[in-house]
Amino acid sequence: MLFSKKPIPKRYGYYKIPMVDLSVKPQNISDELKYLFEYTVVDDSAGYLGHPDSVLLNNGDILTFYPKGHGKGAVLSKISDNGGISYDKEIENPPVSWEKSLETPTVYRLQFTNGEEKLILISANSKWQGMSTPGGFNTSISLDEGKTWTEFKRVWDNDSEMPIIPIVAMASLTRLKENGEFVDKWMGIFHDGKFVNYKTILTFDENGDFSWSKPEPYLKEYRDIETYAGICEVECIRSEGGKGDELCLIARCNKKTCTSLLIFSQDEGKTWSRPVEAPFALNGERHKAEYTDDGRLFITFRSIERDRKRVRKMRKLGGEMNWYSEGWVAWVGTYDDLKNGTEGQYRIKIAHTYLPHQKESSIVANADTGYCGNVVLPDGTIVTSSYGIFSPEEKDSGTYNTDKGRQKRKTFIVSKRINLKDVEKLIK
């Protein structure tokens, strides 16, 4: 099969919707809005902590997981029992197998047709330079709202019929329908180092034991686009507030040869539409989406900007040769915006992530951020957590020896509380 060198037409531009900057608190801001500009430290106990994911527990607590390091490293946890205002607890006696995790942990709530609920934590066995890997991915289950967890069970590893080395498993996990009704099946999505994107179906037997189906490359029809763009870390969104019959994928384009891609399915992921570029306002990496209480979408990601004129202008502020980042951002819009390719309502700069030379917030930010844990509280408040260098404070002497090299500033995890009704008071 012959592949086109440029299967996606080159398109450059900058978003036109408003950007609400929550990284610097204005002097005359009202007391009711001050919280939007403040963050809570989830964990800053090491030189580099990253890649969080979160789940809202039935008692209202927020459980957040993250690796002790850049991707690889022991799975750590923090719990907030006050809606993200503070994180003072952690899981007691976590599984011993979590100590040897090799990827960013992802966590999801599974709701069954019989009313039962489980939490599932997944961690891929990725290949890191200078390290061996058993391959496959690990799964851990909690039946008691995160108090206790099973030891990791590895599947599709080097000893299986289909040895595979995943990256970010599962970037998304979506409950499926049959004949228009939800069933006890979930579609997990991940990719490998060659940007082959796989789906695998999670099911449980009558004894409650889980299994994952043989991973299947679901974009093989569009392999030319997949390789050209470097499609990876794909988020999956179901239409109609999570109850509809259409699925939409938002794909990270790691090679930065095009804007993030949108892909649709009307048959529960059996077939997919040809990928198309998303609006510029959504261009970025590791999208994580949640529906808000009013039916809109709140999507966090690592900003990647490719507009040629702006890229040239931003180089002197620390931008890269062909792109720059505005850091940890969120997009607010509707599912119809995704479907119709419209830009949405507005973007939010949630907090500034500092480049090495920066002492204050700037339009150009450190791109080592995103991978957010997002939950929506019953009152509509969004609690979003991410990692990054959120402070210009430097180590007094020496450097932190981290998985990303030696650095003077800590990479740590913070959380912010955001109510869109309050954000919209700042839009002029």
C-alpha positions, 0 to 999 in steps of 0.5 A, a space after each residue: 500500500 502506498 502512503 501519501 507523504 502528506 495525507 492531511 493538508 497543511 493548515 496553520 492558524 490561531 484560535 479566535 475564541 477568548 482565552 481566560 487567563 487564570 494564571 495571574 490574579 488581578 489586583 481588583 478581583 472580587 473576593 468571590 472570584 479569587 479562588 479561580 487564580 489559586 491552586 492547591 498543592 497535591 504533592 510536591 515531595 519530590 523533584 519530579 512528580 507527574 501525570 495524574 488521573 482522578 476519580 470521584 468517589 461516591 462519598 464525594 472524595 477525590 482520589 488521584 493517582 500519579 507515578 513517582 517520576 516521569 511516567 515510570 515509577 511507583 503508583 502514588 495516591 492522594 485523597 481530598 475529602 473537601 472537594 479539592 481544597 486540600 489533599 491530606 490522605 492517601 491509600 493505606 497499604 497499596 499493592 506491592 506490585 504498584 511499586 514497579 509501575 512502568 507507565 502513567 496510571 489511569 483510573 476509571 469507574 465501571 458501572 454495571 447493568 446490575 447496579 454494581 460498581 468497581 474502580 479500575 486502575 491500569 498501567 502499561 509496561 512501556 519500554 524505557 531507554 536502558 530498561 527491559 519490560 515484560 510488555 503488556 499492561 497491568 490491571 488492578 481492581 477495587 470493590 470498596 471505593 478505592 480503600 483496597 486494591 488487587 495486585 496488578 494482573 498483567 495481560 498481553 505481555 511478552 509470553 502471550 499470543 500477541 506480545 505488545 508494548 503499550 504506551 498510556 493504557 488506557 488513554 480512554 475507557 468507554 462503556 459500550 452499547 448493544 442495541 442502543 442499551 449500555 452493556 457490561 463491556 468497555 472499550 480501552 484505547 492505547 498505542 505503541 511506539 510505532 503509533 499503532 493505535 489499538 482497542 481492546 474490550 474489557 469484560 467480566 465473567 460470572 465470577 467477577 474475573 476480568 479479561 481483555 480481548 486481543 488488541 486490534 489496530 482500529 485505525 489500520 484503514 488510515 495508517 497513512 494518517 496515523 504514521 504521518 501525524 503520530 496519533 497517540 493518547 486518544 480521548 473518547 467522548 460519547 455524544 449527548 452528555 455521555 448517553 448518545 449513540 456516537 463516539 468522538 475521538 480526539 487524537 494527539 498528533 505527536 509529530 506536530 505535522 498537523 492539528 489534533 484530529 477528530 474521528 467519529 464512530 456510529 457503531 460503537 467503535 467497530 468502524 471509524 470515519 477518516 480523521 479530520 483536523 480539529 479546530 485550532 482551539 483544540 490543538 494539543 496533547 493528552 486531551 481529557 474530557 468531562 461533561 459539565 452539569 449543564 451539558 457542555 464539555 470541559 476538555 483539558 490538554 497541553 497546548 500546542 500552537 503551530 500558527 507560523 507568524 505566532 511561532 516566529 514571534 514566540 521564539 524569543 520568549 522560549 518557543 520551539 522552532 516550529 511550535 510553542 505551548 501556552 501550557 495547561 489549558 482547557 477548552 469549553 464548548 459543546 459536542 456539536 462544536 466537535 461534530 461541526 468543527 466549530 471553535 467552541 466558546 472559550 479557552 482557559 489558561 489554568 495555571 502557568 508552567 514555567 520555562 527555565 528562564 522565566 520568573 513570571 507568567 507569560 503567554 509561552 509556557 513549559 509544555 511538560 504539563 497536561 495529563 489531567 485528572 478531572 472530576 465534576 462535583 455535584 454543585 458543578 465545580 470542576 476539580 482539575 489536577 495536573 503536573 508542571 513547574 508551577 513556581 519559579 522558585 529554585 533549589 538553593 544549591 545544586 539541582 534535583 536529579 529527575 527522570 527528565 534530567 537535572 533541574 533547578 525547579 520542582 515539577 509537582 502536582 497541583 489542583 484547581 477548582 473551577 466553576 464555569 459560571 464564575 469564569 464567565 464573569 471574567 469574559 469581557 
